[in-house]
Amino acid sequence: MYIDDGAIYAMSATIRGVADSVTKGYTQVLQWLHRNGLTANPEKCEFMTFTCSCANPALVSHPVPSIKYIDPIAC
């Protein structure tokens, strides 16, 4: 079995806040998959951010933080 085009949505005043929320949600998904005998392919996962053009540059923070794949089961 596989999931195609799954998504985790998050909103925050800062990109760091979004990255933290998405990381937490992704970890929960990985744990659920493991409990059900499934795995994720990190090579097919992307982290995308969208901001409005009127966003406060101090809140957006550049560069966009990277999210590293950490298998919560192997830890």
Backbone as JSON Lines, residues from 0, in Angstrom:
{"i":0,"aa":"M","n":[0.84,-1.18,0.0],"ca":[0.0,0.0,0.0],"c":[0.88,1.23,0.0]}
{"i":1,"aa":"Y","n":[0.34,2.3,-0.51],"ca":[1.06,3.56,-0.48],"c":[0.08,4.72,-0.42]}
{"i":2,"aa":"I","n":[0.6,5.84,0.02],"ca":[-0.16,7.08,0.07],"c":[0.43,7.99,-0.99]}
{"i":3,"aa":"D","n":[-0.41,8.59,-1.79],"ca":[0.06,9.51,-2.81],"c":[-0.54,10.88,-2.52]}
{"i":4,"aa":"D","n":[0.3,11.87,-2.53],"ca":[-0.13,13.26,-2.34],"c":[-0.73,13.53,-0.97]}
{"i":5,"aa":"G","n":[-0.16,12.94,0.07],"ca":[-0.57,13.28,1.43],"c":[-0.01,14.65,1.77]}
{"i":6,"aa":"A","n":[-0.59,15.34,2.73],"ca":[-0.11,16.68,3.09],"c":[-0.32,16.94,4.57]}
{"i":7,"aa":"I","n":[0.57,17.71,5.13],"ca":[0.44,18.23,6.49],"c":[0.45,19.75,6.36]}
{"i":8,"aa":"Y","n":[-0.6,20.38,6.83],"ca":[-0.7,21.83,6.75],"c":[-0.47,22.44,8.13]}
{"i":9,"aa":"A","n":[0.25,23.57,8.16],"ca":[0.49,24.27,9.42],"c":[0.53,25.76,9.16]}
{"i":10,"aa":"M","n":[0.12,26.53,10.16],"ca":[0.17,27.99,10.07],"c":[0.84,28.52,11.32]}
{"i":11,"aa":"S","n":[1.59,29.61,11.15],"ca":[2.25,30.25,12.27],"c":[2.65,31.66,11.85]}
{"i":12,"aa":"A","n":[2.99,32.5,12.82],"ca":[3.47,33.84,12.52],"c":[4.89,33.81,11.95]}
{"i":13,"aa":"T","n":[5.61,32.71,12.19],"ca":[6.98,32.59,11.69],"c":[7.16,31.27,10.94]}
{"i":14,"aa":"I","n":[8.12,31.25,10.04],"ca":[8.42,30.01,9.33],"c":[8.99,28.99,10.3]}
{"i":15,"aa":"R","n":[9.76,29.41,11.28],"ca":[10.3,28.48,12.28],"c":[9.15,27.78,13.0]}
{"i":16,"aa":"G","n":[8.1,28.52,13.34],"ca":[6.94,27.93,14.0],"c":[6.25,26.9,13.12]}
{"i":17,"aa":"V","n":[6.15,27.2,11.83],"ca":[5.57,26.25,10.88],"c":[6.44,25.0,10.79]}
{"i":18,"aa":"A","n":[7.76,25.2,10.68],"ca":[8.68,24.07,10.58],"c":[8.56,23.16,11.8]}
{"i":19,"aa":"D","n":[8.46,23.75,12.98],"ca":[8.32,22.96,14.2],"c":[7.01,22.18,14.21]}
{"i":20,"aa":"S","n":[5.92,22.81,13.79],"ca":[4.61,22.13,13.75],"c":[4.6,21.0,12.74]}
{"i":21,"aa":"V","n":[5.18,21.24,11.56],"ca":[5.22,20.21,10.53],"c":[6.09,19.04,10.98]}
{"i":22,"aa":"T","n":[7.22,19.33,11.6],"ca":[8.1,18.27,12.1],"c":[7.37,17.4,13.11]}
{"i":23,"aa":"K","n":[6.63,18.03,14.02],"ca":[5.87,17.28,15.02],"c":[4.8,16.41,14.35]}
{"i":24,"aa":"G","n":[4.08,16.98,13.38],"ca":[3.05,16.23,12.68],"c":[3.63,15.08,11.88]}
{"i":25,"aa":"Y","n":[4.78,15.32,11.24],"ca":[5.42,14.27,10.44],"c":[5.89,13.13,11.33]}
{"i":26,"aa":"T","n":[6.41,13.46,12.49],"ca":[6.82,12.43,13.44],"c":[5.63,11.58,13.86]}
{"i":27,"aa":"Q","n":[4.49,12.21,14.1],"ca":[3.28,11.46,14.47],"c":[2.83,10.54,13.33]}
{"i":28,"aa":"V","n":[2.94,11.02,12.1],"ca":[2.58,10.19,10.94],"c":[3.52,9.0,10.84]}
{"i":29,"aa":"L","n":[4.82,9.23,11.01],"ca":[5.8,8.14,10.95],"c":[5.52,7.09,12.02]}
{"i":30,"aa":"Q","n":[5.17,7.54,13.22],"ca":[4.86,6.6,14.3],"c":[3.61,5.79,13.97]}
{"i":31,"aa":"W","n":[2.58,6.43,13.41],"ca":[1.36,5.73,13.02],"c":[1.67,4.7,11.95]}
{"i":32,"aa":"L","n":[2.45,5.1,10.94],"ca":[2.82,4.16,9.88],"c":[3.53,2.95,10.46]}
{"i":33,"aa":"H","n":[4.48,3.19,11.36],"ca":[5.23,2.09,11.96],"c":[4.3,1.13,12.73]}
{"i":34,"aa":"R","n":[3.37,1.67,13.51],"ca":[2.44,0.84,14.27],"c":[1.57,-0.02,13.35]}
{"i":35,"aa":"N","n":[1.41,0.43,12.1],"ca":[0.56,-0.29,11.16],"c":[1.37,-1.03,10.09]}
{"i":36,"aa":"G","n":[2.66,-1.24,10.37],"ca":[3.5,-2.03,9.48],"c":[3.87,-1.35,8.18]}
{"i":37,"aa":"L","n":[3.84,-0.02,8.15],"ca":[4.15,0.74,6.94],"c":[5.35,1.65,7.18]}
{"i":38,"aa":"T","n":[5.92,2.17,6.11],"ca":[7.03,3.12,6.22],"c":[6.82,4.27,5.24]}
{"i":39,"aa":"A","n":[7.57,5.34,5.44],"ca":[7.55,6.49,4.55],"c":[8.86,6.53,3.76]}
{"i":40,"aa":"N","n":[8.81,7.1,2.59],"ca":[10.01,7.28,1.79],"c":[10.43,8.75,1.9]}
{"i":41,"aa":"P","n":[11.46,9.07,2.71],"ca":[11.85,10.46,2.9],"c":[12.31,11.14,1.62]}
{"i":42,"aa":"E","n":[12.73,10.37,0.63],"ca":[13.18,10.94,-0.64],"c":[12.01,11.6,-1.4]}
{"i":43,"aa":"K","n":[10.79,11.2,-1.06],"ca":[9.63,11.73,-1.77],"c":[8.87,12.76,-0.94]}
{"i":44,"aa":"C","n":[9.47,13.25,0.12],"ca":[8.83,14.24,0.99],"c":[9.41,15.62,0.72]}
{"i":45,"aa":"E","n":[8.57,16.62,0.77],"ca":[9.01,17.99,0.56],"c":[8.45,18.9,1.66]}
{"i":46,"aa":"F","n":[9.2,19.96,1.96],"ca":[8.74,20.99,2.89],"c":[8.62,22.26,2.07]}
{"i":47,"aa":"M","n":[7.39,22.77,1.91],"ca":[7.16,23.98,1.14],"c":[6.52,25.02,2.04]}
{"i":48,"aa":"T","n":[6.9,26.27,1.84],"ca":[6.3,27.36,2.61],"c":[5.72,28.39,1.65]}
{"i":49,"aa":"F","n":[4.68,29.04,2.12],"ca":[4.03,30.1,1.35],"c":[3.79,31.28,2.3]}
{"i":50,"aa":"T","n":[4.12,32.47,1.85],"ca":[3.85,33.67,2.63],"c":[3.21,34.7,1.72]}
{"i":51,"aa":"C","n":[2.45,35.6,2.31],"ca":[1.89,36.67,1.49],"c":[2.97,37.72,1.26]}
{"i":52,"aa":"S","n":[2.83,38.49,0.2],"ca":[3.86,39.47,-0.14],"c":[3.95,40.59,0.89]}
{"i":53,"aa":"C","n":[2.93,40.73,1.74],"ca":[2.93,41.78,2.75],"c":[3.48,41.3,4.1]}
{"i":54,"aa":"A","n":[4.03,40.09,4.13],"ca":[4.53,39.52,5.38],"c":[5.68,40.34,5.94]}
{"i":55,"aa":"N","n":[5.75,40.41,7.26],"ca":[6.82,41.12,7.95],"c":[8.11,40.31,7.79]}
{"i":56,"aa":"P","n":[9.14,40.88,7.11],"ca":[10.39,40.13,6.89],"c":[11.05,39.66,8.18]}
{"i":57,"aa":"A","n":[10.86,40.37,9.26],"ca":[11.46,39.97,10.54],"c":[10.83,38.67,11.06]}
{"i":58,"aa":"L","n":[9.56,38.42,10.7],"ca":[8.89,37.21,11.15],"c":[9.13,36.03,10.21]}
{"i":59,"aa":"V","n":[9.3,36.33,8.94],"ca":[9.45,35.27,7.95],"c":[10.78,34.56,8.16]}
{"i":60,"aa":"S","n":[11.82,35.27,8.44],"ca":[13.17,34.74,8.69],"c":[13.71,33.93,7.52]}
{"i":61,"aa":"H","n":[14.72,34.45,6.95],"ca":[15.39,33.77,5.83],"c":[16.77,33.37,6.27]}
{"i":62,"aa":"P","n":[17.34,32.29,5.81],"ca":[16.74,31.34,4.89],"c":[15.72,30.45,5.6]}
{"i":63,"aa":"V","n":[14.91,29.8,4.79],"ca":[13.91,28.89,5.33],"c":[14.64,27.73,6.0]}
{"i":64,"aa":"P","n":[14.25,27.39,7.23],"ca":[14.95,26.29,7.93],"c":[14.73,24.95,7.24]}
{"i":65,"aa":"S","n":[15.74,24.12,7.27],"ca":[15.58,22.79,6.68],"c":[15.01,21.85,7.74]}
{"i":66,"aa":"I","n":[14.31,20.85,7.27],"ca":[13.77,19.83,8.15],"c":[14.48,18.54,7.8]}
{"i":67,"aa":"K","n":[15.1,17.94,8.79],"ca":[15.81,16.69,8.55],"c":[14.93,15.51,8.94]}
{"i":68,"aa":"Y","n":[15.0,14.47,8.12],"ca":[14.24,13.26,8.4],"c":[14.94,12.5,9.52]}
{"i":69,"aa":"I","n":[14.22,12.28,10.6],"ca":[14.73,11.5,11.72],"c":[13.68,10.44,12.02]}
{"i":70,"aa":"D","n":[14.07,9.2,11.85],"ca":[13.14,8.1,12.1],"c":[12.91,7.97,13.6]}
{"i":71,"aa":"P","n":[11.69,8.29,14.07],"ca":[11.43,8.24,15.52],"c":[11.44,6.81,16.06]}
{"i":72,"aa":"I","n":[11.33,5.83,15.21],"ca":[11.29,4.44,15.65],"c":[12.72,3.93,15.88]}
{"i":73,"aa":"A","n":[13.65,4.35,15.04],"ca":[15.04,3.9,15.14],"c":[15.78,4.57,16.3]}
{"i":74,"aa":"C","n":[15.26,5.69,16.77],"ca":[15.94,6.44,17.85],"c":[15.86,5.72,19.17]}
